[in-house]
Each structure stands twice: as C-alpha cells, then as structure tokens.
C-alpha cells in the first residue's frame, strides 16, 4: 500500500500527515514552545528518593521533576549483559547525585517525564546501546536466515574497539554494508559528543536532543511504501534535503518542495480530518458510528449500528458493522495517538465465528501501527481489552483544553435546575441573615425562566421569607454561574 508524507511547517509548529490511498492514517504535531522530549538525554540531579515507591525524582531542568523507577535503572553484569536492578533504589541512587538519564515518556497531564538510565540513540538503520554489548534484530524481520545475514553484515563493519551494542531496525533489512557502516560512525560520534558534554556540564543540562519532527519523519516514517514526501516550507525543504543526503540517502529523492497556492493540508483534506479526530462521534460509511471517550484512566470506544440496515438479517448487520468498526478504530487510535488502556464495546455477537473474525480484523488493522499494541481479546462481559503504548500526549491534549463551562463533564445544568438551586440557596441565606432584599445575578437563560415559568415559585418564596427578591442579568456569566447578593 503506497503512502505519501505531508509536512506542513510554520514558525510556531510542524504538522505531519501520513496519507495512504488518499486517506489520512496518522497525524503528528510538534510545537516550538512544547517540543517533545522523548529520546532526549540529560545530566539530571536526584532531588528525592522514595523507598516506598521504589522510585526517585530527578531534576532535568523541566517545570516538573521527572520520574525514575528502580526497574528503569540499568546495571551492568560481570559478563557484560544487563540484568534487573538487584538492589532497592535507596541503595542505588542518593539525593544530590548527578545521573545521565534519557526521557522515555513525555510529561502527560500532571505527571512528569519518565526516565531510564539505559541510553539508546536511534539512527536510520540501527539503534545504538552504548552500555550494552549485544546485537539484536527487530522482531519484524522474521526470516532467521535474513536475521543472521544482517548480524554478519553489521559485525563486519563494527570497529575493533566497539564496546556497545546495536539493535537492527526493520528498515535495515535491505541496507547495504556501507549504509550500516555510516550509521555506526554517526552513532558513535554522537555518543562521544554526549560523553564529552557530560564531563563539563552542570546537572539539569540537556546533553542530546533527538531530531525534530520533520527529520524524524525521514528517519522513522519513510519506508519502502513511501512514494513522495512533500514539504511546504522552502527553508525546511533545504534542511531536509541536506539531512536526507547525508543520513537517509534511500529517501532523498522522494523529498519535494510544495509551492502550490492552495495550502498543502487543504489539498489532501487533512484539516477536515483533524476536526473529525477531535470529535467524540465517528461516522462509519455503512451508517453505523463510534463514540470515543478519552478519560484519565482509559479510553472507551462504543460501536453502534446507527442507521445501517443493509445486510440480510440482524446478525449479519451487526457483523458487518463490527468489521468496519474494527478497521476504523485502528485508524482512529493512530490519528488521535490514543494510548494506555483501551476498552472497545463492539455490538454483541452470538456467533463465535463472527467474534473471531472481528478480533482478527482488528489485529490485522493494528499490525500497521508503529506503536506497540497488545490485544487481549473478548472478556466475559463481551468487551475487547487492549493497550497501546503511550509516549506522547494525544492529539486532543495537544490541540484542546478543558471546557471552562462544563469542566470536562460534557454537560451543564439546565436553567430549571439552576433556578431550583438558587431558590434553595436563598432559603438558606434567609435563615442566617436579615438583609433588606435578595438580588439574584445570573445568566440570561436563568433570569428568563424566573420571569416566566418559575415566576410563581419565586413569588411564593419571597412571601415566605418576607423579603423582596430582585433579578439582574449578567451577560458575562456562563449558564451555571450565579450570585445571590444581600442588599
């Protein structure tokens, strides 16, 4: 399946869309003021050790201290291999200690960045592990013959003094010995620079910054199915062309500068896809739809038949809707960059063959995901439980913020509910205070209801407490906002 990579660049942000067969499959956004930090290497300072949590907080110069768990601390073994931390964290690190760490998860919500002391530096074909003398091969290269051949080609180009290890990436399957050698030289040089900088830098210093989003697109996203990479910024195009010529020559010829009058993302309908990716409801072509709710703990996806009645019987209608939903869910997870625990409520299916087919379709659609995904199958309640590795904020968290009106509840109190709430509040105030008059200051909708349907109740309350109640509209108030002023 062929794909195009579209890169939209402005001074404030870079956006990348991956389009397959005319459909937007992935969206990536990186803003200048909040650039992602996954892959960055810092010289951190231990500010607090928590034995009860077997973790430590590390100052790496960010707004919040980053989090290091004992399981993410690398320990060498006598034979050169790694092993889990044998000691509790209070005997491994101490407050005030300088520690080289790498960000494995960006700060998300109220949580600080997650760290590891096992350093890895990604190249085009290889990932360098300077602390670990081991050569691994991507599991996506399934042929054992090919795996051994790649190991042999890599071993032949490694320098005699090499003490680190490498992981061969999937894209290296067809890489030449010269490409592997160039990657080895680049990665070793990068590590030497990091070490030299660490020797002369104070704690909380950035030692190595991963590539920006546009460069990572050439390194991580472009592959054998990519037919074109369009960039709408001349400056960024020149930078990417130079970068590709040196580090990713296999895709250098695919990079093109887009100079059309119509915005690149408009031409490919990416802007409308972004709007859809922020919506709670996703319509299926068949007439069914999905409801996607993202919460702090998990994401829930509900599948509904909607107006679809195209199959021969109801069971067949459910099956067809679930099959289409499985493909759409996989695409929406990539588009929205949803991670963590994901619960999918497919429409109930009686036939176990249908359930297996839907689960198989979901796994097939998820196989194209660049992020690690685990699908556990149907639970006893008929729900599909799965996880998707979360390393960066979701698209909604990048582009949106909590609604100030409903505070993320997704609903607000009705004007009638607020009227009754105000009447109760006036009753409470009347028992404690003895003002000359009560004045209700509220939104237009609430005041209108007091003047119409609820006027009799307001008059009854005024007679009961023996005080007049006046009304005033405050145009700046949201519907749930009101004040009761004692005059």
N, C-alpha and C positions, 0 to 999 in steps of 0.2 A: 504494500500500500504506500503510494508516494505521499510526500508531505512537503510543505513549504514552511519556512520560519520567517515571520514578520517582526521587524524590530522598529518600534516607534520611540524616538528619543526627543525629549525636551530638556531644558536646563534643570527642571525640578524632578523629573522621573524618567525611568526607562521601562517600557512595557514590551513584552514579547508574547506573541501568539503563535501556536503551532497548529497549522491547518492541514487536515488530511481529507482528501477527496472533497474539498470545498467546505468542510465542517470544522469549526474551531474545537480542538481537542484539549488544548492546555493554554493557560494564561499565567504569566509571571509578571509581577510588578516589583520594581525596586525604586525607592525614593531616595533622593540625595540626602535628605535630613534624617532618614532612618534606614540606612543601608543594612542589609542582612549581615550577620556576623558569623554564621556557620562556616567553619573552616579556618577562621582567624586564629592566630597563635599569639598568646600574651605572656608576658612575665608577670604573674599575679602575686599577690601577697595574702597569706592566710590571715583573715581577721577574726574568725571564730571557729572553734571546733565543737561539734555537738555529738558526744559519745552516744547519747540516747537515740539519735537518728543515724549514727554511723556515717556522718557527713560533715562537710566543712563549707564555710562561706569564704569566697575568695574575691578580693578587690582586684578587678582588672580595668578599672577606670570608667566603668559604666555607671549609670544612675543608680542601679541596684546591684548589690553584691551577687556574684554568680555562685552556683551550687555544684559542689563536687561530692559525689557519693563514693564510699570506700570501694565499691565494685568497679569504679572507673579509674582507679589508681593502678598504673602499670608497675609491675615488679619483675625484674629480671630473674631468671633462674640460672643456676650454675652452668647448665648445659646450653644456655643461650636462648631457651624458649621462655614464653611467658606463662604465668600461672595466676590464678585468682589471689587477691591480697590475703596473705596468711595472718596478718596482724590486724587488730582493731585500729580504727582510724586515729584514736588518741595516741597510739604508739607509732603512727606512720607519718603524721604531719603535726606541726605545732604552730601556735599563733605567732605571727611575725615572720614566718618562713617565706622565702621567695621561691616560687614554683612556676615552671613552664607548663602552661595548660593550653588546650585547644577547645574552642566552642563546638559542641555537637548539637545543641538546640538553641535557637534564638530565644530571647525573653518573650514570653507569651502571657498576655494579661498581666496579672500581678506577680507572676513567677519570674525569677531572674534566669539568666542564661545557664544552660547545663554544660559542664566541663568534663574533660578527660585529660589525664596526663600522658596517654598514649598518643603520640604525634603521628599524623599521616598527612602527606602532601600529594594532592592529586595532579597528575599530568594528563596528557591526551590519551595515552595508551596504558599508562601504569599509575599505580598509587604507591608512593614511597613510604616505607615504615622504617625510619632511621634507627629505632631502638630494637628492632626485632629481626634477626637473621632468618627470614623464612620467605619462600616464594610460593604464593598461592595463585590460583587461576579462577576467574569468575565462573560461578556455577552455571551460567547461561551458555557457556561453551561445553556442550555435553559430550562430544566425542573424546574418548580417552586418548586416542591417537593424536588428535589435534592438541589436546592439553599438554601431552608430553613433548610434542614438537615445539610448542610455544615456550615451554620451560627450557628446552635445549637452546633455542634461539636467544632467549634472554640471558641464560647462563654464559653464552659465548661472548656477549658484549659487555658483561659486568667487569669492572676493573678489579685487579687482584686485591686491592686494599679495601674492597667493599665489606662493610660490617652490618649494613642494614638489610632490610628485606623489601619485597615488592609484591603487589597484587596485580595480576594482569587483568585489565579491563576487557569487557566483551568486544569493544571496538578494535582490540589488538589482534583479533582472530586472523585478519588478513594483513597485519602490519609487517613491514619488511624489517630485517635486522638493523638497517640504517635508521629507521624510524624509532625502533626501540632504543638504540644507542643514543640518539638525540634526546629522547625523553629522560634517559638515565642521567645524561650530562646536565640537563636543565634542573632536574630534581635534586641532584647532589649539590649543585651550585646554590640553589635556593636554601637548602638545609645549612650549608656553610655560612651563608649570609645571616640566617636566623641565629645560629650559634654565636657568631661574632657580635651581633647586635645585643644578644642577651648578656654578654660579658660586660658591656659598657653602659647598660641601661638601668634606670631605677625601676622598682616594682610598679605595677599598674601601667606598663608600657606595651603598646602594640608592636609585636615583633614581625608579624607577617600577615598581610591582608590577602584574602582569597580574591580571585578575579572578579571584576564587576559582572553584572548580569549579561551584558552583551557579549563579553568574552566567554563567559561560561556557556552561552548558547552554542558557540562554535566547539567548545571542548566537550560539553556533556550532551547537548541535544541533537546536534547534526550527526547523521549516520548514513548508512547505505541507502535508506529510503528517501533521504532529503534531495530534492531536485533544485531548490532555489532558496537563497537567504536574502531577503530584501531589507534594506536599511534606509530610512527616510531622512537621515542626517548625514550631510557630506563629511563633516568632521569625524563622526563616529565610523562612517564607512571607511575613511582613510585609515583610522586606527585599527579597525578590524581586519582590513586587507593586509596591513603590515603584520598584525598578530598572526593571522592565518598563514601568511607566507613563511613565518618563522616556526610556529608551533603546530599548526594544523594544516599542512600543505594539501592534505587529501580533500579538504572542503574549500580551499582558497578560491577555486574557480567558480564556486557557487554564490559567492558574496556579490551582490549587486546593489548599486545606489538607486533608490526610487526617487524620481524627480517629478512625478505627476502632480497635476494641480489638485486633484481630489485627494484628501487625506488617506494614507495607506490603510488604516484600520476601518475607515468608512467603505473603502473599495471592497474589502473582504467581509463586511458586515460584522466586524469584531466588536464595535461599540454596542450594537444591539445585543450581542451575546453576553457582554459584561453586565448589561442591565438585567438580562434574564438570570444570570448567575447570582444576582443579589436578591432575586425574588424567592419567596417561600414556596410558591407553586411552580411546577414544571409540567407543561402540557406534553403529552405523547402524541405522535402522529395518528394513532388509532382512535383518539378521542379520550383515552384514559389520562391520568395525571398523577404526579408525585407531589407529596407535601414533605418538605425538608426543613427540619427544625434543629438548629445548632444551639446546644446548651453548654454550660461549663464542663459537665461530666462526660457528655457523649453527644452524638448526632443521631437523630431518629429520622427514618425515611418511611413514609406510608404510601403504599400503592393503591390506587383506586381505579375502577373501570370507567368512571365518568359516563360519557355518552356512547361508549363503544358497544355495539350490538351486532358486529359483523360476522361472527362465527356461527356455526350450525347449531350449537347448543350452549347453554350457560357455562358448562365446564370448559368447553373449548374457548369460549370468550375469555374466561379467567386465565387460561393457559397462555393464549396469545398476548394478552395484556402484560402478564408477568415476564414473558420472554422479552418483549420490547422494553419493559421497565428495567430488566437486568442490564441491558446494553446502555440505556440512558443513565442509570445510576453510576456505572463505572466511569462514564464520561463526566458526569457532574462532580464526582469526587476529585477528578483531575482538575476540572475547570475551577472549582471552588477551593481546591487544596485543603479538603477536609481531612482531619487526622484524628487519632485516638480511637476510642470505642465507637463503632457504628452499628446500629440496630436497624434491620430492614424488615418491615412488616409487609410481605407480599400478600396478595389476596389468597385466602385459604384454598388449597387444592386437595381434593380427596385422593386423586390417583398418585401413588408414589413414583410412577414413571414420569409424570409431569413435574413433580418436585425435583427429581434428579436432573431432568433436562434443564429446568430453570437455574438450578445451582451450577450445572455445568456451563451454561451460557454466561452466568455471572463470573465464574472463574476464568473463562476464556476471554471475556472483555477486560477483566482486571489484569490479565497477563501482560498487557501492553504498558502497564503503569510503571514509571521509573522508580516509584517509591515502594518500599517493602509492604506487602499486604498479606494478611492471614485471614482466611475464611474458615469458620468453624462448622458451617452447615446449619441445618434447621434444628432449633431447640425443641423441647417438649411443648412449648407454647406456640410453635409454628413460626418463630422469628429466626431470621438469619443473623447470627452474631459474627462480626468481623472487626479487625483492627487495621489501621493504616498508619504507618509511621509518621509522626508529626515533628517536623524540624523547624518549620517557619509558620508565621501567622497565616490564617486562612484569608482568602480574598476579601470576605466580608469584614474581617477585623482590620484589614489594611485600609479599605475604602470607606468604611462606615463607623459610626459611633452609636452608643446607646441613645435611644429616643428620649429627649428630656420630658416629653409629655407622659408617656406610659412607663418609662423606666424599664424598658425591655420586656414588659409583660405582654405586649402585643394587643392590649385592650385598655380602655379607660372607663371610668364610672359614668353612667348615664346622667343626664341633667336631673332626672327624677330622684335617682339615688342620692345625688348631692343635695337636692332640696331637703330630703328627709334627714340627711346627716346634719345640715345646717339647723333645722328645727330642733333636733336633739341637743345640739351644741348650745343654742340659745336657752333652752330649758336648763341645762347645767349651769350656764353663766348666771341666769336669773336667781338661782338658789344661793349663789355665793356673793353676788354683787347687787347693788341697788342703783343702777345708772338712771339717767333721765330718759334715755332712748337707746335702742339697739339699732345699729346700722349694718346691713349686710352688703358687703362689697364682693361682687362675683362676676363671672363671665356673662356675656350676652345671653347665651342659651339658658343658663340657670335663672337669671333675672326674668327672662321672658316667661319661663314656666311658672315662677312665683306670681307673675301678674295675670296669668291665665288659669291653667288647670289647678294650680296649688294655692290660688288666692284665698279660698275659703279656709284651708288649713292654716295659712299664715295669720288670717284674721282671728281664728279660734285661739291660736297660741298667744296672740297679742292680748286678747281679752283675758285669758287665763293668768298670765303673768302681770297684767295691769300696766304694761309699758308699751309704747308705740314701737313698731319695727319698720324702719325705712329701708329702701333698696337703692343701690347705685351700681351701674355697670362700670367695670374697669376693662377697657379694650385690650390691655396688655396681658391680662390674666389668661392662662390656659384653662380648659374646661374644669379640671379638678381643683383649681386654685380658688380660694376664697378667704375673706377676712370678716370677722364679726367685731365691729368697733363699738366700744361702750362710750356713749356720748354723755 
